[in-house]
Amino acid sequence: MKEDYYDILGVSKSATAAEIKKAYRKKALEYHPDKNPGDAKAEEMFKKAAEAYEVLSDSNKKAKYDQYGHAAFEGGGFGGGGMNMDDIFSQFGDIFGSAFGGGFGGFGGFGGGQRRVKGSNLRIRVKLNLEEVANGVEKKIKVKRKVQADGVTYKTCPTCNGSGQVTKIANTILGRMQTATTCTTCGGAGQIIDKKPSGADAQGLIAVEETVSVKIPAGVEDGMQLKVSGKGNGAPGNGIAGDLLVAIETIEHPTLKREGDNLHYDLYISFSEAVLGSSKEIDAIGGKVRIKLESGIQSGKILRLRGKGISSLNGYGSGDLLVHVNVWTPKELNKEQREFFEKMQNDENFEPNPAKSDKSFFEKVKDMFS
């Protein structure tokens, strides 16, 4: 079972953003590879702390995690999991400042200040029907992304001598102050183009079309965003590719309405069907289902088909399908029908006589959400 993010950082759910940042900095400094060379356990703890911070430092991701737990990041993730060293150093270097030799560098060169440039992210929108939302689905998506062209070569940046940073010294009233900024010539990569083939851009990248597989877990909602690491645009030199961000858009079902993990279906029946009882076929996830209506069923009755709703994103079972029975009252009657109902006006069987077991509208609504 995956460890709780709050436990990893040693903070409570009520911790402020500043407290979360401070806790992460403490953990990362404790398990940093420079301090623990060759220690696989320390490296694993370092990655766990970064993964926890990536989620808890983002208010939207934190809210999803608080509601759904780790299940919110399955199937490619909504922002956590599967982080590598390059992700960590490129995203969270500012947390450490000069704690490790003046810079938070790329994996394998922590103290030198050089960082591995990350390519830009790509964003796409994927439409899902209700069946795909309910059961989860794997989508094959064609993506146009930039990758390093074959035959491109790079050389050390002459401005920063490959460090990716330029040091400046300024005289102030407090004395000589030294600051390090990203090299504007190479953008922090430490390398610039030496030779590039025809068709490549100024960074040595070329556009290609690639099919990417995206696993979408059951229970996602409209507006959620998944991340497929490393499937965005590439970066020059020894940089790492950006991410592919997949925004979820759900297609409205013609008869089934979603509310959380539950589904609602409006069933209209005739007056005679309500009186005599009937068997009706209704829409459900995966096809039609048949339900039995007892004689004398009342309009407003809610039939609950357990487990016929949406699979929970956190993996705790499925919601229900709630069938709302509506008795359709005819608006026009022929002479024979009108005479029949006129005769029934004083018949005790046609007089409203709810039993104590018949729930009110408000009680039905309360049961629906219980």
C-alpha positions, 0 to 999 in steps of 0.5 A, a space after each residue: 500500500 502506498 505511503 500517505 503523502 502527509 506522513 512522508 513529509 511529517 505534516 498534518 492535513 491542516 499544514 500551511 503551504 509554508 509548512 509543507 515547503 519547509 518540511 519538504 526542504 528538510 526531508 530532501 536535504 536529509 536524503 539528498 544524493 550528495 549527502 548519501 552517495 550510493 545509498 539506494 534507500 536514501 534515494 528512494 526517500 528523496 523521490 518519495 518526498 519530491 512526489 509528495 511535495 509535487 502534490 501537496 504544494 499545488 492547491 488543486 492537486 492537494 484537494 483531489 488527493 484529500 478527496 480521493 487519495 492516491 487513486 486520483 493519480 492512477 493511470 498516468 497520474 493527475 500530478 504525482 507518481 513515477 517521478 525521476 531525478 530529472 523531474 525533481 531537479 528541474 522542478 524543485 531546484 529553487 527550494 534549495 538555493 545554494 545548499 549544495 555547492 551553489 546550485 541544484 543540478 541535474 542527476 549525476 552532477 549535483 554540485 556543478 550548477 548545471 541543470 537539465 533543461 526540460 522541454 515544454 508541455 503539450 496539452 490535449 483534450 480527450 472526450 469520453 462517453 459515460 461507459 468509458 468514464 464508468 469502466 476506465 479506458 485506454 486511449 491511443 492518441 496521436 500527438 505532434 511533438 518535437 524531438 531531437 533531429 537525427 544527426 544534430 550535435 551540440 557543443 559546450 556553451 562558451 558563455 557559461 563554459 557548460 555550467 548553465 549559469 553565469 555568476 555576477 559580483 556586485 558591490 553593495 553597502 553590505 559588501 560584495 554580493 555574488 549571484 548566479 543566474 541562468 545563462 541566457 545564451 544556452 538557457 541553462 542547458 550548458 550546450 548550444 547547437 554545433 551542427 543541425 540537419 536540414 529541417 531542424 529548428 534553432 534548438 535542433 528539434 524536429 516535429 514528429 507524429 507519435 501515438 501515445 497510450 493513455 490509461 484513464 482510470 474509472 470514475 474520472 470527472 469532467 475537467 480532470 487532467 492526467 499527466 503522461 511524463 516525458 511525452 511532451 516536447 523534447 529539449 536540446 542537448 542532454 535535456 529531458 522531454 516535457 509532459 503530455 497533459 490530458 484534459 478530460 471532457 465527458 460527453 453527456 448521455 441522452 438518458 442517464 445523468 451523473 451525480 458523483 458515483 450515482 446515476 439517475 434515470 427518469 422512467 415515465 409510465 402510463 397510468 394503467 401500468 402504475 395501476 396494474 404493474 409492469 416490466 420495463 427495460 431501461 438504459 444502464 451502463 453496458 446495455 439495457 436492464 429490465 426492472 419490475 414495477 409492482 402494481 399500485 406503484 406511486 409517482 415519485 417512487 425511487 428504485 435503487 439498483 445497487 452497484 449499477 452506477 460509476 466505479 469509484 475513483 478511489 477504488 471503493 466499489 461503485 455507485 448506484 443507478 437510481 430510477 425515478 418513477 413518473 406516472 404520466 397523466 393523460 392530457 386528453 380523454 375520449 368520451 368513454 375514458 372520461 366517463 370511466 374516471 368520472 365514475 371513479 371520483 367517489 371510489 375509495 380505491 382512487 382516493 389518496 390514502 398514503 400509508 405511514 410506510 410511504 415516504 414523503 418527498 423530502 424523505 426520498 431525497 434524504 434516502 437518495 443521498 444516504 
